[in-house]
Each structure stands twice: as structure tokens, then as C-alpha cells.
């Protein structure tokens, strides 16, 4: 079995194994922390959804890395939990180089990428139509990249890659414009938090595309180099992303800013009770849930309606007229 004439490595080595174990440990730790937080935080189910989603993307990633690290055979693969694919690059290199293809990455990304976009949509208060739109386009983009990675046809790899990048345009528009605009409509601090998360995730998506181009696409990097790059990106976009998100949301609810500086007394949009303490997180976890909080964010339409009518939610039952259905029927 000959190796890639450009990098001399056709399968993963011990460096890849170490990277897989490290990535597994980090994503598993993050999943466990988020899982525990989802139960000890005194929040409504609508807010708990965010905890569940970040737990799931880290849990799925941890499972994928565990399978890669332990080398559990799939589909007759030898010494690896991958489909060992012999990609025909004879039309490029004048030979038949082989390169190990790790389909488990795409299996984990097929869950993590759409769910991360859902999380960003929920945090920004975006409409479910926009969230669904980006969800499906992320799957289309990943499917194109998977096809580009496994296609053995001449001149098929880069057109498929270009199609995958083109399918990412609606995602880019949502991340840098639609979601951001909605986040600032909800609250200035939500907008600032989204700037950190949304723009960071956009940069990471571009990094994934570049990593693919120099690994599965161009076969420039070695397998070990490819593994290190992808493992680093996965840890940042799943474990680090989750910690920044959870910590910042709770900082906003407690102190009025995602940096957690002071309690401004603002009526926050998260269904997490505003803290009257400056003490530990355990004291915060025992606070009662704010009764007026509804959903991940308050419905913007209702907020605008209250502003236009100069009413508050507490005044609505007493001030709004009630239709007498019985009188109309008579």
C-alpha cells in the first residue's frame, strides 16, 4: 500500500491517537459539566434547552473521538473506526495514492453544526423560520463536503467543495446579519454576547473549510497534521463555545452584562432569576425563578405591543377589553 507522494503518510499514526484521546477527554468533560448544570440551575424548561443542546454536541463529539481513539472497526476497516477509503487521485498525481478517510468526523459534524446554529438562533431570539433555514443549509453544505471527500471521479472534488461553500452563504448571512440584528433588538447585552459567539463561530467555519482544502481536498497535510487541526477546531467550537455561552448567559442574568461586572437592575430577557447576591453560584442556583420570564427571550411582538400601548404585562388583564362571546352569539 503506497502512501501519498506529497506527504508520505496514508494512515493515522500515534500523534493522531494522542490528539483523539485529548479531544475525547475535553469534550466529555464539557458534556458532563453542562449536563450537571442543566439540573442544578433553577431555570425554566425553555432556558434549560440551551444546556441540553450544548451537552448533546459535546457528547456526540466525545463519542466520535472515543471510537476513533479506540480503533473500533467499522465496515471492515483495519485498526480504525473509519471507512478505509482508497481515493483515486491518479488523474492528479499520475499514481494511485491512498489516504485514510474519517467518516466519523462528518457523522459528528452532521449533528453539531446544525445544532450550534440552532443554539445561536435561540440566543439571538431569531424567528424559527430563520433557524430552520440555516439548519437545512448546514446539512446540505456538509453533504457536499462529504461527497467531495469520497468522490473518486475526475474533476469532482473541487466542484463539490465549491457547492458546499456556496450552500454556506445563507448561513453566513444569518450569522453576520440576521441573527445579530435580532439579538440587538432583544437587548444590547444579548447583542454583545452574540457578537462574541456568532462572529467567532463564523471564523471557525471558515477555518474548517480551509482545513478541508489542505487535507482531504488538496492532500497537502499529513494525516496527523489533519487530525490535530480538526481536533483543535472541534474543541473550540464545542467545549469552549459551550462554556462561553453558559457562563455569559448567567452573567447577563445576574449582573446585567455578559462580562459579569455589576448588577445594573435591568429586567433581563433570560428566564434565569436576577441575583441579589454577590456570592457563590450555589446560592444563585437556589433562587426562585422570575415569574414574569417566558421562553428563551420574551416575545418581541408582545414587547413592542406593550411599548406601543404604554402598558406592562401586569396591567394587561386589568386594562385590555375582554370580548363577550355570549353576547355576540345572542
Secondary structure, 3 states (H helix, E strand, C coil): CCCCCCCCCCCCCHHHHHHHHHHHHHHHHHHHHHHHHHHHCCCCHHHHHHHHHHHHHHHHHHHHHHHHHHCCCCCCCCCCCCCCCCCCCHHHHCCCCCCCCCHHHHHHHHHHHHHHHHHHHHHHCCCHHHHHHHHHHHHHHHHHHHHHHHCCCCCCHHHHHHHHHHHCHHHHHHHHHHHHHHHHHHCHHHHHHHHHHHHHHHHHHHHHHHHHHHHHHCCCCCHHHHHHHHHHHHHHHHHHHHHHHHHHHHHHHHHCCCCCCCCCCCCCCCCCCCCCCCCCHHHHHCCCCCCCCCCCCCCHHHHHHHHHHCCCHHHHHHHCCCCCHHHHHC
